[in-house]
Structure formats: structure tokens, C-alpha cells
Amino acid sequence: MSEETPLTLFFTRQGKRGKWKVLLTTDTGLNFVQAVEKYQIRWSIEVFFKDAKQLLNLGGCQSGNFDAQIADTTVTMIAYILLAFRYRFDHYEFSRQ
């Protein structure tokens, strides 16, 4: 048995010759701008977890102690924040002129 789920599809492209992209959402009350804003937030979270797992070994703690797991995750997140701040400082927000 399958249920019918209402969907909203937004089609967009940049410029006249850009590739078409589709954004699909099950929240039918969203307009295009709201859907893109939510997608941007979600994408930044996905990038964080990808980088933290690949570069900082998030989830690599093999301790059976719950407190050690929490400490490892916390240290990894602090390291990510510091590295992201340094990257932004060097490349974007405070660049020297």
C-alpha cells in the first residue's frame, strides 16, 4: 500500500543557458524563497558533518564510555569552529587590502 504525499517542485536556472535545477519539498506551504533558505541551512549542516567526519574524525572515538563520546564530539566541533573561523579570517571577512 502506498500513500500519496503532496509535493511542490520549484524549477530554476541561472541565466539563459544555465542548467535547470529542481528543488522538491513536501512542505507545500513554502514559497520558492523560503524553500531555498531552508535548503541553504540544511546544506551547511551537511557540509559540516562531511568535513568533520573526513577531516576531523568525527565519530571515530572507540570508547565505550558515554562521557568520552560526548567529549570527543565536543572537541571535534570546537576544532571545526576554530578552523572555519581561521579560514574565513584568511579568505573572506577580514582580508587585508
mmCIF file as gemmi writes it, N, C-alpha and C atoms, coordinates in Angstrom:
data_model
loop_
_atom_site.group_PDB
_atom_site.id
_atom_site.type_symbol
_atom_site.label_atom_id
_atom_site.label_alt_id
_atom_site.label_comp_id
_atom_site.label_asym_id
_atom_site.label_entity_id
_atom_site.label_seq_id
_atom_site.pdbx_PDB_ins_code
_atom_site.Cartn_x
_atom_site.Cartn_y
_atom_site.Cartn_z
_atom_site.occupancy
_atom_site.B_iso_or_equiv
_atom_site.pdbx_formal_charge
_atom_site.auth_seq_id
_atom_site.auth_asym_id
_atom_site.pdbx_PDB_model_num
ATOM 1 N N . MET Axp A 1 ? 0.844 -1.168 0 1 0 ? 1 A 1
ATOM 2 C CA . MET Axp A 1 ? 0 0 0 1 0 ? 1 A 1
ATOM 3 C C . MET Axp A 1 ? 0.897 1.241 0 1 0 ? 1 A 1
ATOM 4 N N . SER Axp A 2 ? 0.622 2.18 -0.874 1 0 ? 2 A 1
ATOM 5 C CA . SER Axp A 2 ? 1.413 3.403 -0.926 1 0 ? 2 A 1
ATOM 6 C C . SER Axp A 2 ? 0.527 4.594 -0.582 1 0 ? 2 A 1
ATOM 7 N N . GLU Axp A 3 ? 1.157 5.539 0.096 1 0 ? 3 A 1
ATOM 8 C CA . GLU Axp A 3 ? 0.442 6.754 0.45 1 0 ? 3 A 1
ATOM 9 C C . GLU Axp A 3 ? 0.791 7.839 -0.549 1 0 ? 3 A 1
ATOM 10 N N . GLU Axp A 4 ? -0.141 8.716 -0.79 1 0 ? 4 A 1
ATOM 11 C CA . GLU Axp A 4 ? 0.13 9.855 -1.654 1 0 ? 4 A 1
ATOM 12 C C . GLU Axp A 4 ? 0.599 11.007 -0.787 1 0 ? 4 A 1
ATOM 13 N N . THR Axp A 5 ? 1.765 11.543 -1.117 1 0 ? 5 A 1
ATOM 14 C CA . THR Axp A 5 ? 2.324 12.664 -0.389 1 0 ? 5 A 1
ATOM 15 C C . THR Axp A 5 ? 2.351 13.867 -1.314 1 0 ? 5 A 1
ATOM 16 N N . PRO Axp A 6 ? 1.707 14.956 -0.9 1 0 ? 6 A 1
ATOM 17 C CA . PRO Axp A 6 ? 1.736 16.146 -1.756 1 0 ? 6 A 1
ATOM 18 C C . PRO Axp A 6 ? 3.14 16.733 -1.81 1 0 ? 6 A 1
ATOM 19 N N . LEU Axp A 7 ? 3.541 17.156 -2.993 1 0 ? 7 A 1
ATOM 20 C CA . LEU Axp A 7 ? 4.864 17.714 -3.221 1 0 ? 7 A 1
ATOM 21 C C . LEU Axp A 7 ? 4.747 19.064 -3.915 1 0 ? 7 A 1
ATOM 22 N N . THR Axp A 8 ? 5.768 19.863 -3.728 1 0 ? 8 A 1
ATOM 23 C CA . THR Axp A 8 ? 5.914 21.086 -4.504 1 0 ? 8 A 1
ATOM 24 C C . THR Axp A 8 ? 7.272 21.025 -5.18 1 0 ? 8 A 1
ATOM 25 N N . LEU Axp A 9 ? 7.289 21.304 -6.473 1 0 ? 9 A 1
ATOM 26 C CA . LEU Axp A 9 ? 8.521 21.323 -7.239 1 0 ? 9 A 1
ATOM 27 C C . LEU Axp A 9 ? 8.8 22.754 -7.674 1 0 ? 9 A 1
ATOM 28 N N . PHE Axp A 10 ? 10.044 23.204 -7.474 1 0 ? 10 A 1
ATOM 29 C CA . PHE Axp A 10 ? 10.473 24.508 -7.948 1 0 ? 10 A 1
ATOM 30 C C . PHE Axp A 10 ? 11.571 24.275 -8.984 1 0 ? 10 A 1
ATOM 31 N N . PHE Axp A 11 ? 11.403 24.826 -10.171 1 0 ? 11 A 1
ATOM 32 C CA . PHE Axp A 11 ? 12.396 24.725 -11.228 1 0 ? 11 A 1
ATOM 33 C C . PHE Axp A 11 ? 13.082 26.071 -11.376 1 0 ? 11 A 1
ATOM 34 N N . THR Axp A 12 ? 14.408 26.022 -11.498 1 0 ? 12 A 1
ATOM 35 C CA . THR Axp A 12 ? 15.157 27.265 -11.612 1 0 ? 12 A 1
ATOM 36 C C . THR Axp A 12 ? 16.429 27.036 -12.41 1 0 ? 12 A 1
ATOM 37 N N . ARG Axp A 13 ? 16.98 28.102 -12.947 1 0 ? 13 A 1
ATOM 38 C CA . ARG Axp A 13 ? 18.28 28.067 -13.589 1 0 ? 13 A 1
ATOM 39 C C . ARG Axp A 13 ? 18.885 29.459 -13.556 1 0 ? 13 A 1
ATOM 40 N N . GLN Axp A 14 ? 20.195 29.511 -13.626 1 0 ? 14 A 1
ATOM 41 C CA . GLN Axp A 14 ? 20.888 30.788 -13.638 1 0 ? 14 A 1
ATOM 42 C C . GLN Axp A 14 ? 21.185 31.161 -15.08 1 0 ? 14 A 1
ATOM 43 N N . GLY Axp A 15 ? 20.743 32.331 -15.488 1 0 ? 15 A 1
ATOM 44 C CA . GLY Axp A 15 ? 20.983 32.792 -16.846 1 0 ? 15 A 1
ATOM 45 C C . GLY Axp A 15 ? 20.139 32.054 -17.862 1 0 ? 15 A 1
ATOM 46 N N . LYS Axp A 16 ? 20.32 32.434 -19.12 1 0 ? 16 A 1
ATOM 47 C CA . LYS Axp A 16 ? 19.529 31.828 -20.183 1 0 ? 16 A 1
ATOM 48 C C . LYS Axp A 16 ? 20.022 30.436 -20.564 1 0 ? 16 A 1
ATOM 49 N N . ARG Axp A 17 ? 21.317 30.173 -20.342 1 0 ? 17 A 1
ATOM 50 C CA . ARG Axp A 17 ? 21.884 28.901 -20.777 1 0 ? 17 A 1
ATOM 51 C C . ARG Axp A 17 ? 22.265 27.994 -19.613 1 0 ? 17 A 1
ATOM 52 N N . GLY Axp A 18 ? 21.918 28.382 -18.405 1 0 ? 18 A 1
ATOM 53 C CA . GLY Axp A 18 ? 22.259 27.559 -17.251 1 0 ? 18 A 1
ATOM 54 C C . GLY Axp A 18 ? 21.461 26.263 -17.223 1 0 ? 18 A 1
ATOM 55 N N . LYS Axp A 19 ? 21.989 25.287 -16.522 1 0 ? 19 A 1
ATOM 56 C CA . LYS Axp A 19 ? 21.287 24.015 -16.385 1 0 ? 19 A 1
ATOM 57 C C . LYS Axp A 19 ? 20.097 24.189 -15.451 1 0 ? 19 A 1
ATOM 58 N N . TRP Axp A 20 ? 19.01 23.519 -15.767 1 0 ? 20 A 1
ATOM 59 C CA . TRP Axp A 20 ? 17.838 23.535 -14.912 1 0 ? 20 A 1
ATOM 60 C C . TRP Axp A 20 ? 18.112 22.729 -13.654 1 0 ? 20 A 1
ATOM 61 N N . LYS Axp A 21 ? 17.647 23.236 -12.545 1 0 ? 21 A 1
ATOM 62 C CA . LYS Axp A 21 ? 17.734 22.523 -11.268 1 0 ? 21 A 1
ATOM 63 C C . LYS Axp A 21 ? 16.336 22.473 -10.682 1 0 ? 21 A 1
ATOM 64 N N . VAL Axp A 22 ? 16.084 21.423 -9.928 1 0 ? 22 A 1
ATOM 65 C CA . VAL Axp A 22 ? 14.775 21.268 -9.311 1 0 ? 22 A 1
ATOM 66 C C . VAL Axp A 22 ? 14.947 21.149 -7.807 1 0 ? 22 A 1
ATOM 67 N N . LEU Axp A 23 ? 14.08 21.803 -7.081 1 0 ? 23 A 1
ATOM 68 C CA . LEU Axp A 23 ? 14.036 21.716 -5.626 1 0 ? 23 A 1
ATOM 69 C C . LEU Axp A 23 ? 12.68 21.127 -5.269 1 0 ? 23 A 1
ATOM 70 N N . LEU Axp A 24 ? 12.695 19.992 -4.593 1 0 ? 24 A 1
ATOM 71 C CA . LEU Axp A 24 ? 11.481 19.276 -4.236 1 0 ? 24 A 1
ATOM 72 C C . LEU Axp A 24 ? 11.247 19.419 -2.74 1 0 ? 24 A 1
ATOM 73 N N . THR Axp A 25 ? 10.024 19.712 -2.347 1 0 ? 25 A 1
ATOM 74 C CA . THR Axp A 25 ? 9.698 19.809 -0.931 1 0 ? 25 A 1
ATOM 75 C C . THR Axp A 25 ? 8.326 19.198 -0.657 1 0 ? 25 A 1
ATOM 76 N N . THR Axp A 26 ? 8.194 18.638 0.526 1 0 ? 26 A 1
ATOM 77 C CA . THR Axp A 26 ? 6.891 18.113 0.945 1 0 ? 26 A 1
ATOM 78 C C . THR Axp A 26 ? 6.125 19.155 1.755 1 0 ? 26 A 1
ATOM 79 N N . ASP Axp A 27 ? 6.776 20.262 2.086 1 0 ? 27 A 1
ATOM 80 C CA . ASP Axp A 27 ? 6.104 21.363 2.78 1 0 ? 27 A 1
ATOM 81 C C . ASP Axp A 27 ? 5.484 22.265 1.721 1 0 ? 27 A 1
ATOM 82 N N . THR Axp A 28 ? 4.235 22.003 1.393 1 0 ? 28 A 1
ATOM 83 C CA . THR Axp A 28 ? 3.579 22.696 0.289 1 0 ? 28 A 1
ATOM 84 C C . THR Axp A 28 ? 3.239 24.145 0.609 1 0 ? 28 A 1
ATOM 85 N N . GLY Axp A 29 ? 3.425 24.563 1.847 1 0 ? 29 A 1
ATOM 86 C CA . GLY Axp A 29 ? 3.132 25.94 2.215 1 0 ? 29 A 1
ATOM 87 C C . GLY Axp A 29 ? 4.287 26.899 1.96 1 0 ? 29 A 1
ATOM 88 N N . LEU Axp A 30 ? 5.432 26.371 1.553 1 0 ? 30 A 1
ATOM 89 C CA . LEU Axp A 30 ? 6.606 27.219 1.325 1 0 ? 30 A 1
ATOM 90 C C . LEU Axp A 30 ? 6.568 27.846 -0.061 1 0 ? 30 A 1
ATOM 91 N N . ASN Axp A 31 ? 7.01 29.101 -0.135 1 0 ? 31 A 1
ATOM 92 C CA . ASN Axp A 31 ? 7.239 29.681 -1.448 1 0 ? 31 A 1
ATOM 93 C C . ASN Axp A 31 ? 8.684 29.392 -1.841 1 0 ? 31 A 1
ATOM 94 N N . PHE Axp A 32 ? 9.089 29.823 -3.032 1 0 ? 32 A 1
ATOM 95 C CA . PHE Axp A 32 ? 10.423 29.492 -3.542 1 0 ? 32 A 1
ATOM 96 C C . PHE Axp A 32 ? 11.526 30.022 -2.633 1 0 ? 32 A 1
ATOM 97 N N . VAL Axp A 33 ? 11.434 31.263 -2.211 1 0 ? 33 A 1
ATOM 98 C CA . VAL Axp A 33 ? 12.486 31.867 -1.38 1 0 ? 33 A 1
ATOM 99 C C . VAL Axp A 33 ? 12.61 31.13 -0.052 1 0 ? 33 A 1
ATOM 100 N N . GLN Axp A 34 ? 11.515 30.801 0.583 1 0 ? 34 A 1
ATOM 101 C CA . GLN Axp A 34 ? 11.548 30.072 1.85 1 0 ? 34 A 1
ATOM 102 C C . GLN Axp A 34 ? 12.174 28.687 1.679 1 0 ? 34 A 1
ATOM 103 N N . ALA Axp A 35 ? 11.843 28.007 0.584 1 0 ? 35 A 1
ATOM 104 C CA . ALA Axp A 35 ? 12.398 26.676 0.329 1 0 ? 35 A 1
ATOM 105 C C . ALA Axp A 35 ? 13.911 26.76 0.116 1 0 ? 35 A 1
ATOM 106 N N . VAL Axp A 36 ? 14.372 27.754 -0.623 1 0 ? 36 A 1
ATOM 107 C CA . VAL Axp A 36 ? 15.806 27.916 -0.864 1 0 ? 36 A 1
ATOM 108 C C . VAL Axp A 36 ? 16.529 28.252 0.44 1 0 ? 36 A 1
ATOM 109 N N . GLU Axp A 37 ? 15.943 29.093 1.277 1 0 ? 37 A 1
ATOM 110 C CA . GLU Axp A 37 ? 16.567 29.437 2.562 1 0 ? 37 A 1
ATOM 111 C C . GLU Axp A 37 ? 16.722 28.189 3.436 1 0 ? 37 A 1
ATOM 112 N N . LYS Axp A 38 ? 15.697 27.367 3.504 1 0 ? 38 A 1
ATOM 113 C CA . LYS Axp A 38 ? 15.791 26.132 4.289 1 0 ? 38 A 1
ATOM 114 C C . LYS Axp A 38 ? 16.83 25.187 3.704 1 0 ? 38 A 1
ATOM 115 N N . TYR Axp A 39 ? 16.888 25.103 2.379 1 0 ? 39 A 1
ATOM 116 C CA . TYR Axp A 39 ? 17.868 24.248 1.722 1 0 ? 39 A 1
ATOM 117 C C . TYR Axp A 39 ? 19.288 24.73 2.023 1 0 ? 39 A 1
ATOM 118 N N . GLN Axp A 40 ? 19.51 26.038 2.006 1 0 ? 40 A 1
ATOM 119 C CA . GLN Axp A 40 ? 20.84 26.583 2.298 1 0 ? 40 A 1
ATOM 120 C C . GLN Axp A 40 ? 21.282 26.226 3.713 1 0 ? 40 A 1
ATOM 121 N N . ILE Axp A 41 ? 20.383 26.336 4.668 1 0 ? 41 A 1
ATOM 122 C CA . ILE Axp A 41 ? 20.709 25.982 6.048 1 0 ? 41 A 1
ATOM 123 C C . ILE Axp A 41 ? 21.035 24.495 6.141 1 0 ? 41 A 1
ATOM 124 N N . ARG Axp A 42 ? 20.214 23.677 5.519 1 0 ? 42 A 1
ATOM 125 C CA . ARG Axp A 42 ? 20.431 22.234 5.57 1 0 ? 42 A 1
ATOM 126 C C . ARG Axp A 42 ? 21.748 21.853 4.887 1 0 ? 42 A 1
ATOM 127 N N . TRP Axp A 43 ? 22.069 22.52 3.786 1 0 ? 43 A 1
ATOM 128 C CA . TRP Axp A 43 ? 23.301 22.215 3.077 1 0 ? 43 A 1
ATOM 129 C C . TRP Axp A 43 ? 24.523 22.533 3.935 1 0 ? 43 A 1
ATOM 130 N N . SER Axp A 44 ? 24.49 23.635 4.676 1 0 ? 44 A 1
ATOM 131 C CA . SER Axp A 44 ? 25.632 23.971 5.534 1 0 ? 44 A 1
ATOM 132 C C . SER Axp A 44 ? 25.816 22.917 6.625 1 0 ? 44 A 1
ATOM 133 N N . ILE Axp A 45 ? 24.727 22.348 7.119 1 0 ? 45 A 1
ATOM 134 C CA . ILE Axp A 45 ? 24.817 21.28 8.113 1 0 ? 45 A 1
ATOM 135 C C . ILE Axp A 45 ? 25.44 20.031 7.489 1 0 ? 45 A 1
ATOM 136 N N . GLU Axp A 46 ? 25.024 19.699 6.271 1 0 ? 46 A 1
ATOM 137 C CA . GLU Axp A 46 ? 25.586 18.535 5.581 1 0 ? 46 A 1
ATOM 138 C C . GLU Axp A 46 ? 27.088 18.708 5.351 1 0 ? 46 A 1
ATOM 139 N N . VAL Axp A 47 ? 27.513 19.902 4.952 1 0 ? 47 A 1
ATOM 140 C CA . VAL Axp A 47 ? 28.933 20.166 4.721 1 0 ? 47 A 1
ATOM 141 C C . VAL Axp A 47 ? 29.705 20.041 6.028 1 0 ? 47 A 1
ATOM 142 N N . PHE Axp A 48 ? 29.131 20.553 7.119 1 0 ? 48 A 1
ATOM 143 C CA . PHE Axp A 48 ? 29.797 20.43 8.416 1 0 ? 48 A 1
ATOM 144 C C . PHE Axp A 48 ? 30.059 18.962 8.75 1 0 ? 48 A 1
ATOM 145 N N . PHE Axp A 49 ? 29.036 18.12 8.658 1 0 ? 49 A 1
ATOM 146 C CA . PHE Axp A 49 ? 29.205 16.719 9.036 1 0 ? 49 A 1
ATOM 147 C C . PHE Axp A 49 ? 30.172 15.995 8.098 1 0 ? 49 A 1
ATOM 148 N N . LYS Axp A 50 ? 30.123 16.301 6.814 1 0 ? 50 A 1
ATOM 149 C CA . LYS Axp A 50 ? 31.056 15.681 5.874 1 0 ? 50 A 1
ATOM 150 C C . LYS Axp A 50 ? 32.493 16.051 6.227 1 0 ? 50 A 1
ATOM 151 N N . ASP Axp A 51 ? 32.747 17.344 6.423 1 0 ? 51 A 1
ATOM 152 C CA . ASP Axp A 51 ? 34.098 17.796 6.763 1 0 ? 51 A 1
ATOM 153 C C . ASP Axp A 51 ? 34.55 17.246 8.112 1 0 ? 51 A 1
ATOM 154 N N . ALA Axp A 52 ? 33.664 17.283 9.09 1 0 ? 52 A 1
ATOM 155 C CA . ALA Axp A 52 ? 34.027 16.82 10.431 1 0 ? 52 A 1
ATOM 156 C C . ALA Axp A 52 ? 34.346 15.322 10.434 1 0 ? 52 A 1
ATOM 157 N N . LYS Axp A 53 ? 33.613 14.546 9.661 1 0 ? 53 A 1
ATOM 158 C CA . LYS Axp A 53 ? 33.883 13.103 9.597 1 0 ? 53 A 1
ATOM 159 C C . LYS Axp A 53 ? 35.167 12.81 8.837 1 0 ? 53 A 1
ATOM 160 N N . GLN Axp A 54 ? 35.355 13.454 7.693 1 0 ? 54 A 1
ATOM 161 C CA . GLN Axp A 54 ? 36.514 13.149 6.855 1 0 ? 54 A 1
ATOM 162 C C . GLN Axp A 54 ? 37.801 13.759 7.382 1 0 ? 54 A 1
ATOM 163 N N . LEU Axp A 55 ? 37.742 14.996 7.844 1 0 ? 55 A 1
ATOM 164 C CA . LEU Axp A 55 ? 38.965 15.712 8.19 1 0 ? 55 A 1
ATOM 165 C C . LEU Axp A 55 ? 39.287 15.681 9.684 1 0 ? 55 A 1
ATOM 166 N N . LEU Axp A 56 ? 38.267 15.599 10.519 1 0 ? 56 A 1
ATOM 167 C CA . LEU Axp A 56 ? 38.489 15.677 11.965 1 0 ? 56 A 1
ATOM 168 C C . LEU Axp A 56 ? 38.104 14.389 12.694 1 0 ? 56 A 1
ATOM 169 N N . ASN Axp A 57 ? 37.764 13.354 11.951 1 0 ? 57 A 1
ATOM 170 C CA . ASN Axp A 57 ? 37.462 12.039 12.514 1 0 ? 57 A 1
ATOM 171 C C . ASN Axp A 57 ? 36.27 12.042 13.479 1 0 ? 57 A 1
ATOM 172 N N . LEU Axp A 58 ? 35.261 12.835 13.174 1 0 ? 58 A 1
ATOM 173 C CA . LEU Axp A 58 ? 34.042 12.819 13.984 1 0 ? 58 A 1
ATOM 174 C C . LEU Axp A 58 ? 33.437 11.423 13.926 1 0 ? 58 A 1
ATOM 175 N N . GLY Axp A 59 ? 33.117 10.869 15.066 1 0 ? 59 A 1
ATOM 176 C CA . GLY Axp A 59 ? 32.546 9.534 15.147 1 0 ? 59 A 1
ATOM 177 C C . GLY Axp A 59 ? 33.593 8.446 15.222 1 0 ? 59 A 1
ATOM 178 N N . GLY Axp A 60 ? 34.855 8.828 15.294 1 0 ? 60 A 1
ATOM 179 C CA . GLY Axp A 60 ? 35.927 7.848 15.323 1 0 ? 60 A 1
ATOM 180 C C . GLY Axp A 60 ? 36.322 7.396 16.716 1 0 ? 60 A 1
ATOM 181 N N . CYS Axp A 61 ? 35.732 7.982 17.733 1 0 ? 61 A 1
ATOM 182 C CA . CYS Axp A 61 ? 36.053 7.593 19.109 1 0 ? 61 A 1
ATOM 183 C C . CYS Axp A 61 ? 35.529 6.174 19.358 1 0 ? 61 A 1
ATOM 184 N N . GLN Axp A 62 ? 36.394 5.3 19.819 1 0 ? 62 A 1
ATOM 185 C CA . GLN Axp A 62 ? 36.004 3.912 20.025 1 0 ? 62 A 1
ATOM 186 C C . GLN Axp A 62 ? 35.766 3.579 21.489 1 0 ? 62 A 1
ATOM 187 N N . SER Axp A 63 ? 35.71 4.591 22.325 1 0 ? 63 A 1
ATOM 188 C CA . SER Axp A 63 ? 35.471 4.357 23.744 1 0 ? 63 A 1
ATOM 189 C C . SER Axp A 63 ? 34.035 3.898 23.968 1 0 ? 63 A 1
ATOM 190 N N . GLY Axp A 64 ? 33.848 3.05 24.931 1 0 ? 64 A 1
ATOM 191 C CA . GLY Axp A 64 ? 32.515 2.62 25.313 1 0 ? 64 A 1
ATOM 192 C C . GLY Axp A 64 ? 31.888 3.53 26.359 1 0 ? 64 A 1
ATOM 193 N N . ASN Axp A 65 ? 32.648 4.501 26.816 1 0 ? 65 A 1
ATOM 194 C CA . ASN Axp A 65 ? 32.187 5.436 27.832 1 0 ? 65 A 1
ATOM 195 C C . ASN Axp A 65 ? 31.423 6.582 27.174 1 0 ? 65 A 1
ATOM 196 N N . PHE Axp A 66 ? 30.187 6.796 27.602 1 0 ? 66 A 1
ATOM 197 C CA . PHE Axp A 66 ? 29.346 7.838 27.017 1 0 ? 66 A 1
ATOM 198 C C . PHE Axp A 66 ? 29.971 9.226 27.189 1 0 ? 66 A 1
ATOM 199 N N . ASP Axp A 67 ? 30.536 9.503 28.347 1 0 ? 67 A 1
ATOM 200 C CA . ASP Axp A 67 ? 31.15 10.809 28.586 1 0 ? 67 A 1
ATOM 201 C C . ASP Axp A 67 ? 32.326 11.041 27.638 1 0 ? 67 A 1
ATOM 202 N N . ALA Axp A 68 ? 33.088 10.004 27.356 1 0 ? 68 A 1
ATOM 203 C CA . ALA Axp A 68 ? 34.203 10.126 26.411 1 0 ? 68 A 1
ATOM 204 C C . ALA Axp A 68 ? 33.692 10.409 24.999 1 0 ? 68 A 1
ATOM 205 N N . GLN Axp A 69 ? 32.588 9.79 24.631 1 0 ? 69 A 1
ATOM 206 C CA . GLN Axp A 69 ? 31.982 10.05 23.322 1 0 ? 69 A 1
ATOM 207 C C . GLN Axp A 69 ? 31.547 11.51 23.203 1 0 ? 69 A 1
ATOM 208 N N . ILE Axp A 70 ? 30.902 12.012 24.251 1 0 ? 70 A 1
ATOM 209 C CA . ILE Axp A 70 ? 30.455 13.409 24.25 1 0 ? 70 A 1
ATOM 210 C C . ILE Axp A 70 ? 31.655 14.351 24.199 1 0 ? 70 A 1
ATOM 211 N N . ALA Axp A 71 ? 32.69 14.056 24.971 1 0 ? 71 A 1
ATOM 212 C CA . ALA Axp A 71 ? 33.892 14.887 24.972 1 0 ? 71 A 1
ATOM 213 C C . ALA Axp A 71 ? 34.547 14.896 23.597 1 0 ? 71 A 1
ATOM 214 N N . ASP Axp A 72 ? 34.647 13.75 22.946 1 0 ? 72 A 1
ATOM 215 C CA . ASP Axp A 72 ? 35.25 13.67 21.629 1 0 ? 72 A 1
ATOM 216 C C . ASP Axp A 72 ? 34.452 14.485 20.612 1 0 ? 72 A 1
ATOM 217 N N . THR Axp A 73 ? 33.14 14.363 20.643 1 0 ? 73 A 1
ATOM 218 C CA . THR Axp A 73 ? 32.288 15.127 19.731 1 0 ? 73 A 1
ATOM 219 C C . THR Axp A 73 ? 32.428 16.621 19.985 1 0 ? 73 A 1
ATOM 220 N N . THR Axp A 74 ? 32.464 17.013 21.254 1 0 ? 74 A 1
ATOM 221 C CA . THR Axp A 74 ? 32.594 18.429 21.608 1 0 ? 74 A 1
ATOM 222 C C . THR Axp A 74 ? 33.921 18.999 21.134 1 0 ? 74 A 1
ATOM 223 N N . VAL Axp A 75 ? 34.997 18.279 21.356 1 0 ? 75 A 1
ATOM 224 C CA . VAL Axp A 75 ? 36.318 18.746 20.922 1 0 ? 75 A 1
ATOM 225 C C . VAL Axp A 75 ? 36.37 18.847 19.402 1 0 ? 75 A 1
ATOM 226 N N . THR Axp A 76 ? 35.775 17.893 18.712 1 0 ? 76 A 1
ATOM 227 C CA . THR Axp A 76 ? 35.738 17.942 17.249 1 0 ? 76 A 1
ATOM 228 C C . THR Axp A 76 ? 34.98 19.174 16.771 1 0 ? 76 A 1
ATOM 229 N N . MET Axp A 77 ? 33.847 19.48 17.39 1 0 ? 77 A 1
ATOM 230 C CA . MET Axp A 77 ? 33.065 20.647 16.986 1 0 ? 77 A 1
ATOM 231 C C . MET Axp A 77 ? 33.803 21.947 17.284 1 0 ? 77 A 1
ATOM 232 N N . ILE Axp A 78 ? 34.485 22.009 18.406 1 0 ? 78 A 1
ATOM 233 C CA . ILE Axp A 78 ? 35.28 23.208 18.722 1 0 ? 78 A 1
ATOM 234 C C . ILE Axp A 78 ? 36.399 23.368 17.703 1 0 ? 78 A 1
ATOM 235 N N . ALA Axp A 79 ? 37.063 22.278 17.351 1 0 ? 79 A 1
ATOM 236 C CA . ALA Axp A 79 ? 38.127 22.343 16.351 1 0 ? 79 A 1
ATOM 237 C C . ALA Axp A 79 ? 37.581 22.83 15.011 1 0 ? 79 A 1
ATOM 238 N N . TYR Axp A 80 ? 36.397 22.359 14.629 1 0 ? 80 A 1
ATOM 239 C CA . TYR Axp A 80 ? 35.798 22.791 13.37 1 0 ? 80 A 1
ATOM 240 C C . TYR Axp A 80 ? 35.498 24.282 13.4 1 0 ? 80 A 1
ATOM 241 N N . ILE Axp A 81 ? 34.937 24.754 14.495 1 0 ? 81 A 1
ATOM 242 C CA . ILE Axp A 81 ? 34.611 26.173 14.621 1 0 ? 81 A 1
ATOM 243 C C . ILE Axp A 81 ? 35.877 27.026 14.498 1 0 ? 81 A 1
ATOM 244 N N . LEU Axp A 82 ? 36.939 26.618 15.18 1 0 ? 82 A 1
ATOM 245 C CA . LEU Axp A 82 ? 38.19 27.374 15.127 1 0 ? 82 A 1
ATOM 246 C C . LEU Axp A 82 ? 38.792 27.365 13.72 1 0 ? 82 A 1
ATOM 247 N N . LEU Axp A 83 ? 38.771 26.216 13.074 1 0 ? 83 A 1
ATOM 248 C CA . LEU Axp A 83 ? 39.303 26.137 11.713 1 0 ? 83 A 1
ATOM 249 C C . LEU Axp A 83 ? 38.463 26.943 10.723 1 0 ? 83 A 1
ATOM 250 N N . ALA Axp A 84 ? 37.151 26.901 10.873 1 0 ? 84 A 1
ATOM 251 C CA . ALA Axp A 84 ? 36.274 27.675 9.993 1 0 ? 84 A 1
ATOM 252 C C . ALA Axp A 84 ? 36.483 29.172 10.202 1 0 ? 84 A 1
ATOM 253 N N . PHE Axp A 85 ? 36.65 29.583 11.459 1 0 ? 85 A 1
ATOM 254 C CA . PHE Axp A 85 ? 36.914 30.991 11.747 1 0 ? 85 A 1
ATOM 255 C C . PHE Axp A 85 ? 38.231 31.421 11.113 1 0 ? 85 A 1
ATOM 256 N N . ARG Axp A 86 ? 39.254 30.604 11.26 1 0 ? 86 A 1
ATOM 257 C CA . ARG Axp A 86 ? 40.563 30.928 10.672 1 0 ? 86 A 1
ATOM 258 C C . ARG Axp A 86 ? 40.465 31.027 9.156 1 0 ? 86 A 1
ATOM 259 N N . TYR Axp A 87 ? 39.757 30.102 8.538 1 0 ? 87 A 1
ATOM 260 C CA . TYR Axp A 87 ? 39.601 30.116 7.088 1 0 ? 87 A 1
ATOM 261 C C . TYR Axp A 87 ? 38.897 31.394 6.638 1 0 ? 87 A 1
ATOM 262 N N . ARG Axp A 88 ? 37.819 31.752 7.324 1 0 ? 88 A 1
ATOM 263 C CA . ARG Axp A 88 ? 37.096 32.977 6.973 1 0 ? 88 A 1
ATOM 264 C C . ARG Axp A 88 ? 37.95 34.211 7.201 1 0 ? 88 A 1
ATOM 265 N N . PHE Axp A 89 ? 38.693 34.203 8.271 1 0 ? 89 A 1
ATOM 266 C CA . PHE Axp A 89 ? 39.572 35.333 8.575 1 0 ? 89 A 1
ATOM 267 C C . PHE Axp A 89 ? 40.602 35.511 7.465 1 0 ? 89 A 1
ATOM 268 N N . ASP Axp A 90 ? 41.178 34.405 7.008 1 0 ? 90 A 1
ATOM 269 C CA . ASP Axp A 90 ? 42.214 34.469 5.98 1 0 ? 90 A 1
ATOM 270 C C . ASP Axp A 90 ? 41.674 34.736 4.575 1 0 ? 90 A 1
ATOM 271 N N . HIS Axp A 91 ? 40.442 34.311 4.277 1 0 ? 91 A 1
ATOM 272 C CA . HIS Axp A 91 ? 39.964 34.359 2.901 1 0 ? 91 A 1
ATOM 273 C C . HIS Axp A 91 ? 38.827 35.342 2.622 1 0 ? 91 A 1
ATOM 274 N N . TYR Axp A 92 ? 38.015 35.671 3.597 1 0 ? 92 A 1
ATOM 275 C CA . TYR Axp A 92 ? 36.827 36.44 3.274 1 0 ? 92 A 1
ATOM 276 C C . TYR Axp A 92 ? 36.685 37.734 4.054 1 0 ? 92 A 1
ATOM 277 N N . GLU Axp A 93 ? 36.28 37.581 5.28 1 0 ? 93 A 1
ATOM 278 C CA . GLU Axp A 93 ? 35.72 38.695 6.012 1 0 ? 93 A 1
ATOM 279 C C . GLU Axp A 93 ? 36.724 39.766 6.392 1 0 ? 93 A 1
ATOM 280 N N . PHE Axp A 94 ? 37.924 39.392 6.724 1 0 ? 94 A 1
ATOM 281 C CA . PHE Axp A 94 ? 38.887 40.366 7.227 1 0 ? 94 A 1
ATOM 282 C C . PHE Axp A 94 ? 40.115 40.448 6.339 1 0 ? 94 A 1
ATOM 283 N N . SER Axp A 95 ? 39.933 40.24 5.058 1 0 ? 95 A 1
ATOM 284 C CA . SER Axp A 95 ? 41.101 40.203 4.177 1 0 ? 95 A 1
ATOM 285 C C . SER Axp A 95 ? 41.77 41.571 4.136 1 0 ? 95 A 1
ATOM 286 N N . ARG Axp A 96 ? 43.072 41.525 4.055 1 0 ? 96 A 1
ATOM 287 C CA . ARG Axp A 96 ? 43.857 42.763 4.017 1 0 ? 96 A 1
ATOM 288 C C . ARG Axp A 96 ? 43.78 43.364 2.63 1 0 ? 96 A 1
ATOM 289 N N . GLN Axp A 97 ? 43.84 44.674 2.569 1 0 ? 97 A 1
ATOM 290 C CA . GLN Axp A 97 ? 43.73 45.345 1.281 1 0 ? 97 A 1
ATOM 291 C C . GLN Axp A 97 ? 45.018 45.897 0.798 1 0 ? 97 A 1
